[in-house]
Amino acid sequence: MQKIVSPELLDELSRKATGSLRKRINHNFHDDLADPINRMLNALEPGTYLQPHKHENPDKREVFIVLRGSLVVVFFDDSGNPTEFVLLDCEKGNYAVEIPVGAWHTLISLETGSVVYEVKDGPYQPLSDKNFAKWTPKEGDPDCGEHLKQLTDRYYSW
């Protein structure tokens, strides 16, 4: 069956993300978590916090393609220092980025209605999918917002 990315689908996902506690939501195109290629839409609103992480053991490639809005992919060294900020923005260029295996990274949503198409090696196994950075707060910790603010400020002064 065809799987179509339409403006209506993006609008629906953005509405759901705006109303969600996490300020993000995904829409899977793969029918099974065991699929060798995970494909999904991620709607990310400003204020969503994704704990920096990397994909290794098992090694996984990951690609983000911006469909709408503006986001920043942040890369870090092993100590948690930002090493690169990559703006993904349909109007300004940089439409996609491939995350190298084992690279620490996170995303920052800069604009309401931002949606990316994500492709990642599968299968998805919740316990081993991500290696979360110990040098950042976990999602839900009280200091997540401050950490996100500092990282966003750092991007704007980069």
N, C-alpha and C positions, 0 to 999 in steps of 0.2 A: 504494500500500500504506500502511496505517496505521502511524504512528510513535507509540508509546505510551511515556510516562514513567511507569514503575512503581517501587514501592519496591525490587523486586528489581534493577532496572537501576541505581538509585541506589546500592544496597548493593554491587553488582559494581564499579561505577566507583570508589567510595570505597576498596574493597579494593585495586584496581589502583593508585590514586593513592598509598595508604599504602606500597605495595611498590615504587613507582617512585623512581628517583634524584631526579627533579625534584619529587616530592611533589604531582604533579597529572597529570591525564589528561583528554582530551576525547573526546567521542563525537559524531560528526557526524550530523546528520539530513539535510543536503543531500547528494545523490548525486554531485555533481560540483563541483570547486573553482571552476568557472566560473559556478556558480549566482549569480544576481543578489542573492539573499538567503542568507547563511550562517546556519544554525541549528545549535546544538550545546549539549551539556551539558558543563560544566567542573566536575570534581571537584577541589577544592583543599584540601590538608591544611595545617595549621600548619607553617610553615617553608618553604613554597614561595616562591620569589622570582620575581616578574615585574618585569623592568626597566621603570621608568616610560617611557611612550611616548604618542604621539598619532597620530591617523589624519588625515593631510591629504596632498594631492597624491599619490594621489587621496583626496578627502574621503570619509570613511565615518562613518556613524552607528553607534553601538553601544549595546546595551541589555543590562543584567544583571538577571535576575529570580531571586531567591533561592528555591530549592525546599526546602532543608534546611540547617541549620547557621547560622553567623554569619560574616559577612565585612565588611570595611571597604573602601570605595572611597575612595582618596585623590586629591585634585586638587592640582595644583601650578601656581605661576606659572612664567614663562619662566626664572627663575633657580634653580628647584628647591625653592623654599620651599613647604611645604604650605599651601594656602589653604582647604581644606575636607576634612572627614572625614565620609563618609556610611555609617552602619551599615546593613547589610542583614541582617535577622533576622526570620524568620517569626513568632517569638513576641513580639518587641518592636515590630514594625511596620517601616516602610520595606521594602517587598517588592521594589522595583525602582528602578533609576536609569538614565536615558538619558544617555550621555556626549556632550556637544556635539562637533561636528566641530572638530578642532584643539586639544582640551583635553588637557593632560598629565594622565595618570592611571596608577594601578596598583591592585591588589587585595591585601589582606592577609587571609588565612584565620585566623580566631580560634578555630575549633572543628573537631575531627575530624569527618569526614563531611559537610563543607560542599559543597554542589553548587549551581551557578547554571545557568540556561538563558540562553544568550547568543544574541542576534540581531545580525547585523552586515551592512552592505552588502557585497556581493561585487562582482566575483569575488575569490577569495583568490589573491594573487600574493605568494609569500614575500619577494621582494626589495623590494616597495613597500608591503606591508601595514601596517607600523609604522615610525614615525620614532622611534627610541630616543633617550632623553635622554642627552646627553654628560656631564651632571653627576651621573650615578649609575654604580655598577659594572655591568658587563655580567653577564648570567647566566653562572654558572660561575667568575667571578672570586673570589679568596680572601676579599675583603671584602664579599661579598654578604650573608652572615649578619649581620655587624655593622650594615650599612646597614639591613637589615630589622628588626633589633632596635631600633635608634634610632627608626625610623619607627613601629614598634609602640608603643614607650614614649611617643612624642610623641602618638599617638592617645589613649592612656590618660590623659595629663595635659592633654589638650585642653579 
